Amino acid sequence: MSFNKNLRTRFYDAYDVSYVMQFISKLATMAEPERRDLPGFLGEGTHFQSFELDSMSLPLAINVAKTSFARRGESALSRWKEAVKVAQSLESASLVPPMDVINAFGLTVLVMPKGKVVSKSGAKVVDALLQDTAKALGQAGLVLDDYPQIREAEGIPFIIDWSDLGFLNR
């Protein structure tokens, strides 16, 4: 499905890995509570702290795994990373944004477009897209075991929290 093809193109055109790595190296020198004072801090949940890098043509969300997420162990982190790669490959899962998982400086980081609140026009299509995405994930043997948090970029809605993505039978 080409619903979010433009978002993918814009993401990869804007995605400067070296710039992101510089930011990650800075985060790695700080304790999690200290990071909250950085410009661009968006917030945090149970598993990730989120930051915005907006000096690129498409603002990016840099989602840094918290210590609690990393404590799952290397095998659990490897399964999660594998599940993210499978989700990324699903053409029929419209709400899966372009993403990249980076392991650097002792941190696990998920990079994706930065989303904003879904517009009224975007909200009209979200329910159908959630069903399509859940079906595509299930057919691939994946489950997002959380309430899907939806935002949009470039007018295209997508799920922003992938911390509870996993395989159905693992």
Helices and strands as residue ranges (DSSP letters): H 5-14, H 17-28, H 32-35, E 41-44, E 48-53, E 60-65, H 67-70, H 74-88, E 100-104, E 107-113, H 120-139, E 142-144, E 150-153, E 156-159, E 165-167
